[in-house]
């Protein structure tokens, strides 16, 4: 079996490795860097900056509460950028070694379909080569979306990619879009001293998360000095004095603000250009590659996974789709339970969710029951000083089956796996309640939420 994978991100390289381990002869084509957006210009570098920014803010403002005396605390932006680049290099090197060890041939170049089962590859030196395949997988990912706002091309208007590598910390930052990317970078730069404004068109930031959970983050951002303008739209960006002038249409009328940098974080668009998809009859659906339940395109020998086919644009979804497709190509049965996809926001407080929200459960016709436990009543949260948050279980009240787990608080992203496993196993609230959780831990809040769903959390007063 000769297989070609176009795109070396978390979908493509995982698919290539899995194909090779199942016995296929694999070529991986990547025009930029192995690891794709997530590793090089997205998830990983953003979390490096977030880790330091949150720690810096805590040590700067809360050392006395922790019994620490710190003199001369200083952030060196250049060193932080070097650490970020070093972590990226280390992870990229690791992936490249795995690909090499599995016998995957990696071509640094771009690929274009020139026939039903052939691809023209142009390598980094401009040399062309025709490759033939039995099966191909398109995993070209996505890029930051552009919106038709006058002034988008001005110096200082950036995407999330540029915002991870500013030459210096901006004095002020206007973020267009209050989704996960916007919220995380608002958390980074507000903690590092920038004056930050978020302009969000929808009534809430992080609109895909449970409202109770997202409210914890909104409270923290505003406490940290971030101004959040909801139900507002940026109309244009202009040069104004020493900085950029942003014109905003709000529910109260027009408003103008100035910012050194404007970050546009309004989502991402699929990378489908210059792939030759039209020539071989691969159909698109609103610019995304249309696929069936097995991720096959309208050409049965070509698959598409990850961001390029639409849906939730998450690295872990792309990876699991890559494994599924590799096994499907090699004639093996596989399965993906999309109910167990975790959604994570790496801010302070962290947000994490799996399953459906209370609102969605009601809309689907469930008789809903919830159990909520606040972190201010959790001993480990008090120890770490991260008491802003909660654990919230969403249940089917007729069966007590767990439909969703929603967390806001310290280490929420590390705890969400318990909820994913519970949903995968179709667990009931009793199975969470009767599972022994270590003390003192943050995860006890999940067990307490289970008690709350049954009538009364043990560590809250009887009301």
LINKA-V400866 format. One record per helix or strand of 3 or more residues. SS is the DSSP state (~ for helix, > for strand). FROM is the first residue (numbers start at 1). LEN is the number of residues. Records with the same first field share a line. If there is no record, write none. Layout:
SS->FROM-LEN  FROM-LEN
This chain:
>->2-5  25-6  105-11  118-6  128-5  135-4  142-3  172-5  195-6  227-4  233-8  243-8  253-7  261-4  268-3  302-3  342-4  350-6  368-7  390-7  401-9
~->12-10  36-6  43-19  64-3  77-25  160-4  180-12  211-13  306-4  315-15  338-3  358-6  375-3  379-6  412-13  429-5  444-10
